[in-house]
Amino acid sequence: MLPAAAAANPAWDGRYEIVTYASDKMGSSIAAAQPEPDFSAQYVLATDCSAGLCVATVVSGPAPSNPTIPQPVRYTWDGARWQYSYNWQWECFRGDGVPSQYAPARSRVFYAPDIDGQLFGTWQTEILSGACRGTVVMPVAARPVSSPGTLVGLAL
């Protein structure tokens, strides 16, 4: 749990290694049962609370492999965790040699800060039609990455 002062003025700033634990996915979609390795990348986030709502925006990092994911990613603070909701097209793998099928999907990602500066949460997706119709839920984490001369996790 965050100290009261941090919860009132949250900041998600700096370079983070964001991990999606795809090997631990579950849900009602056939996609949830398909083996997949965990994946991660480093991103730089910057928080702006000037409009009365705190928004942490990904300002640097690799583009998603699926171009239908809206960019830039903007997480909104809800008082306890960072969240991002979006609509996109899920790429449904249907087997070797079979063309992938794209289907409309809705996702919500949540990251709750821990006292050590890490964040933990869930990526929940509802695939709305097609062969992969159903839900996929995966654990996620974000860990600060420090580099020489960089203060990570501090709002400057």
N, C-alpha and C positions, 0 to 999 in steps of 0.2 A: 504494500500500500504506500502511496506517496504521502509525504508530510503535507499538512494542510496548506502551507504556503505554496508548495509546488503544484498541488491540485488546483489552486486558484489561478496560478500563472504558469500553465504548462508550457514546455518548450521541447520540441523534437528537432534538434539542430545537430548538424555535423555529419560525418561519414559513418554509415552503418552497414554491416553485413546482414542482409535480409535473407532468411532461409525459409523455404517452403518444404515441409516434410511430406512430400508426395508418397513416400514409401509407407506412410501411416494413414493414407486416406481411407475414408469410409463413406457410405451413403447408399442410396437406392439405385443409382445409375450403374449401368454395366461398366462405365468408365472408372468407378470406384474400385472395382475388382481387378482392373488391369494393372500389372506391375509397372512401376515407374520409379526412377531414382529421385532422391531429394535434389533440389536445385537451389542455388544461391547466387547472389551478386552483391556488389557494393554500390550503395547509393548515397548521395548527399542530400540532406533535407534541411529546409529553412522554415521556421515558424513565424507567422505574422498574426498578432492578436489585436491589431489596431482598429478593426471594424467591430469589436465587441464579441467576435467569435474567433477562436484560435484555429488556424489552418496551417498544417505542416505540408509543404509542397516539395516533391522530389525535384531538385534543381539540376541534378547531374547523375548519370548512371546509364547503363545499357538500356536500349529500347526493348520492350517486350517481344518475345518471339511471335506472338499473335498480334498482328497490326490492328485488330478491332478493339483492343483495350484502350479506352480513352486516355489521352495524355494532355497535360502532365497529371500525374497522380497527386491528389490533394486529400489528405486525411483531416477530418474535423474532430476536434476535442469535444466529447459529450459530458465532461465532468469526471469521468473515470477512465476513459480509454479513447484511443484514436480510432476512427472508423472511416471507411471509404466504400461507397456503394456505386455500382456501375452496371450498365447493360452492354453486352458484347456478343460475339459469336464463338461458341465452343467448337473446337475442332475434335470431332468424334473419330477416334481410330477404330476401324472396323476389321482389322486383320491385315496381314502382309499381302501386298498385291491388290488390295481393295482401296479405292479412293476414299480419302477422309470425307466425312459429311459435316458441314457446318450447320449449327443450330443456334437459335437465339437463347441467351442465358442471362441470368441476373446474379451478380455476386456482391457479397458484403465481406469486407476484411476488417478485423478488429485487432488492435494491439494495445495491451494494458501494460503500463510501465511497472517495473519491479524496482525495489530500493537500490539495486546495484547498477542501475542504468540500462539494463536489458529490458526488452519488451517481449511479451508472449501473447499469442492469440490464436485466432481461427480464420480461415478463409472458407466461406460457405458459398456454394454455387448451386443454383437451381437451373438445370437445363430444361428448356420449355418444350422441346419437341424432338422428333427424330429417334434414331436408334439408341442414343445415349440419354434419352429423357429420364429425368430423376435428379437426385441430389448427389453432390460430392462435397465432402468436408475434409479439410486438411489443416493440421497444426502449422503455425508460423512463428517465427521469432526474429527479432532484430537485435543485433549486438553492436555496441559502439566499436569502431575501429579507430585507433589513434595512430597518428603519424608524427614524426619529430616536429616539435614546435606547434602542434595543434591541440587545442582544448576541445574535447568532444563532449557534447551534451550540455554545454553552457550557452545560455542566451546572452549574446554580447550586444 
